[in-house]
Amino acid sequence: MRVAIVAGEYPTSRAPERAMFVRDQVDALRAAGHDVTVVHHEPPTLRRAVTDVRRRRAVTDVRRRRAERRAAASTSTPVAGRRASVTVSSASTTAPSPAPAVVAPGTAPSPSGSAGKGASARLRTAGRVLHDRAGQAAAAAAMRRDLRRLDPAPEVVHAHNVFPAGAAAVRFGRERDVPVVVTEHSSAFRRDQLAPSEIARARRIYEACAAVVAVSPSQAAALPAEDVVVVGNVVPAGFGLRRPEAARSGDLVSIGTLRAHKGMDALVRAYAILPAHVRDRHHLVLVGDGPEAPRLAALVAELGLTGRVRLTGHVARDRVATILRGAALVVSASPVETFGVTLLEGLSAGVPFVAVRSGGPESVWFPGAGVLVPTGSPENLALGLEAALTPGTDECTTTPDEDRRRVAQDRFGGPAVAARLSALYRAATAAPGDRTGR
């Protein structure tokens, strides 16, 4: 089948690791026999400039606090301190309820963000909406132009994220009578980061699609759409199994952009309160880059963890595979996740995980996959980490690495995901009448 994949984010030579989950899906669809064309235009944005400003502010803040501590130390008598500790016990790994194939709307979490709270917040939201809408409009126009140039035309258009790809795909689909499938990856719906006008616009676009896909049940419940189908992301097959000794003495690895909402600071604090003999065997490795890197580096020094905690900066995927070969655990401390690609990458290397019950990890979990903790507090994370590292405490400590890898590939490997999407494409193209409406 001729499939046009439309995306606002896609790996490029300048950003080869961006939105790799879309490219993984493209590769899986091609391997399944589909004729896939990728249409990619990234919305112009000022967000990278804002990120740079935040990083510079973080560096300035770290330097200021260091100067204040030096000044305080020079004018006061040092007091011997003692590291706080918690008693670590086994963490619960109760299996989540089986995920339904279709999730009804209306069960999204209660709004907790700042949209609409106070005049200043409303002004910030209005400015952000105008900024995003302008960038999305430019990208969507370029996407429609490229879709119109495809000859022969696609039989189905699969957009990744409603803005801007879904908007562009639906408009093209109406013009050419081509069905549209949209997969939503954005966590903005679960983080309450969208204005009412954006939610209403997303609802209209979803209504015009032949199928709406979410990558997890929690993501599906947050979308303003009916009959959302759950199809997870693809876990690539190129990860070798970890080394046998890694379970006993390997690193604790967390992979992701170093932003405040990812919970990396809580993970560093959790590591600090682990028993000394655990930290002696297992160092902590934070894989990735982002505006919080300076603050995290300062926190590591403040907690006396220099030499035990390493920040790698940005690394390519092949280097991630190498890091995972020496990993005892993969850790996700983020309080909100739509899926769990990094957890799946670990499982594909045979590595169990510890993760906050943040929505996505529950859909990845299976018996022997790892430990789920109720919140991302340092204490809860520490409990989960020691449970997953103590032989006999949790099922993940006795499950063979090969079994973890096999289950992950059976559920989320390229052939499994491609088969589910192929069924959606066939249903979309077979629908009578207006094939862009459900």
C-alpha positions, -999 to 999 in steps of 0.1 A, spaced: 0 0 0 12 35 -8 16 53 26 26 89 31 40 95 66 37 131 76 56 144 106 67 177 122 97 160 137 119 134 120 156 124 122 178 146 100 216 149 94 216 178 119 195 161 145 198 123 138 182 113 171 151 135 169 118 115 168 136 83 160 104 64 169 88 78 137 117 65 116 115 32 134 79 29 124 87 38 88 114 11 86 89 -14 100 62 -5 75 87 -8 46 98 -41 59 62 -52 58 59 -44 21 44 -9 22 56 18 -2 63 46 23 71 82 15 81 106 43 69 142 43 87 162 70 86 199 78 95 212 113 75 242 125 98 273 129 100 281 166 117 303 191 118 275 217 155 266 210 165 302 218 145 300 250 162 267 259 196 284 254 186 312 276 174 288 303 207 269 301 227 301 305 205 311 335 211 276 350 248 281 347 246 316 363 224 302 391 249 274 399 278 298 400 259 322 423 250 294 447 286 281 448 299 317 456 273 320 483 284 287 499 320 297 497 312 330 514 292 313 541 319 287 547 345 314 551 325 332 578 311 303 598 323 272 617 319 240 597 295 216 612 299 178 607 269 165 587 255 131 582 238 118 550 201 111 554 190 75 547 158 55 543 151 19 549 147 1 516 122 -27 512 107 -45 483 86 -25 459 52 -36 446 51 -48 410 14 -55 407 5 -59 371 -17 -31 356 -51 -41 342 -50 -53 306 -51 -24 282 -82 -24 260 -77 -21 223 -101 9 222 -103 35 250 -134 56 256 -130 94 259 -137 114 290 -113 97 314 -85 121 311 -68 134 343 -82 165 359 -65 198 346 -36 207 368 -16 231 346 -15 269 346 -35 275 314 -63 300 323 -51 306 359 -48 344 364 -43 372 339 -6 368 335 -10 331 328 -37 338 302 -14 363 285 15 338 284 -8 312 271 -22 335 244 13 344 233 24 308 232 -7 298 212 -1 326 186 36 316 184 28 279 179 0 285 155 21 306 132 49 280 131 24 252 126 7 270 98 40 274 79 49 238 84 14 225 74 15 246 42 48 230 32 35 195 41 4 200 19 25 212 -10 47 181 -8 17 158 -5 1 173 -36 33 166 -55 33 129 -48 27 109 -80 11 85 -77 -9 98 -48 -8 79 -15 -36 55 -7 -35 65 30 -18 94 49 -5 86 84 2 118 104 23 118 136 8 143 160 -22 165 154 -2 197 151 9 204 125 9 170 107 -27 160 114 -40 194 103 -21 192 70 -30 156 64 -68 161 70 -69 191 46 -51 172 19 -73 141 25 -104 162 20 -90 176 -13 -80 142 -27 -104 118 -10 -76 100 8 -81 85 43 -61 99 72 -47 81 103 -31 101 130 -9 89 159 -6 112 189 26 112 207 25 146 224 24 147 262 8 182 261 -26 166 265 -17 148 297 3 177 310 -26 202 306 -4 224 284 -30 232 257 -54 261 256 -91 254 252 -89 267 216 -62 242 208 -81 213 224 -112 222 203 -91 224 172 -75 190 179 -110 175 184 -122 188 150 -91 173 133 -95 140 150 -131 138 140 -120 141 103 -97 111 106 -104 75 97 -85 64 128 -69 81 158 -41 62 174 -24 67 208 8 50 220 -6 40 254 -40 37 272 -32 67 294 -25 88 263 -57 76 246 -78 86 276 -63 121 275 -72 128 239 -104 147 229 -114 119 205 -138 90 202 -127 53 198 -89 59 201 -69 28 191 -38 19 211 -7 9 191 27 13 208 59 26 193 84 2 176 113 -11 196 142 -16 171 160 -49 169 196 -37 169 203 -39 206 226 -67 218 220 -84 251 238 -69 281 269 -85 295 263 -113 321 281 -94 349 260 -62 343 232 -74 366 256 -76 395 278 -46 389 264 -26 360 253 10 358 219 25 366 210 42 333 185 69 327 180 81 291 163 113 281 164 151 276 176 168 308 146 190 314 130 198 347 98 178 341 118 146 335 126 141 372 163 136 369 170 156 400 148 132 420 167 103 406 200 118 417 186 123 452 173 88 452 207 74 443 223 95 471 201 77 497 208 42 485 229 22 509 267 27 503 272 -9 493 247 -5 464 264 27 452 297 10 454 285 -17 429 263 5 407 271 39 394 244 62 380 246 73 343 224 101 329 224 98 292 213 129 273 216 167 272 193 196 281 189 229 300 190 212 334 225 197 328 243 225 348 220 222 378 222 184 378 260 185 377 259 209 406 236 187 425 259 157 420 287 177 435 266 190 463 256 155 473 291 142 472 285 119 443 313 130 420 328 100 405 297 79 410 273 98 388 281 106 352 264 129 328 272 118 292 258 147 272 242 138 239 251 104 225 241 86 193 218 56 194 246 31 187 264 45 217 232 41 238 233 4 227 268 1 241 259 18 274 229 -6 278 252 -36 274 268 -26 308 235 -16 325 220 -32 356 188 -12 353 172 14 331 154 41 352 126 65 343 118 91 370 95 112 348 60 119 364 43 119 330 52 97 300 30 88 270 50 57 263 84 43 273 107 39 243 139 40 264 125 13 287 118 -8 257 153 -3 244 166 -15 277 142 -46 276 154 -53 241 189 -56 256 176 -77 284 178 -49 310 149 -46 335 137 -12 345 125 9 374 99 35 365 73 58 380 37 49 372 34 78 349 11 64 322 35 50 296 56 26 316 25 7 327 17 -2 291 52 -15 286 54 -35 319 50 -73 320 60 -98 347 97 -98 350 101 -64 332 109 -44 363 95 -24 392 69 3 390 68 28 418 38 49 427 54 84 426 87 100 416 98 110 451 134 101 459 123 78 486 100 58 463 126 56 436 152 44 461 129 17 473 123 6 437 159 6 428 170 -15 457 141 -40 451 152 -44 415 188 -49 425 183 -73 454 182 -110 442 148 -127 450 131 -94 460 113 -90 426 105 -112 397 128 -91 374 158 -103 394 152 -140 384 138 -135 348 164 -144 322 175 -115 300 166 -135 269 130 -138 281 127 -100 286 140 -94 251 117 -119 235 85 -105 252 95 -69 243 101 -78 206 69 -100 204 48 -71 217 65 -40 202 89 -53 175 86 -40 140 65 -69 126 40 -67 154 34 -29 151 34 -30 113 7 -57 114 -16 -36 136 -11 -5 115 -16 -24 83 -50 -35 96 -59 1 103 -49 11 68 -70 -16 52 -100 -6 73 -95 31 64 -92 25 27 -123 1 27 -146 26 44 -174 38 21 -183 74 14 -162 102 30 -130 82 37 -116 110 59 -144 108 83 -152 79 108 
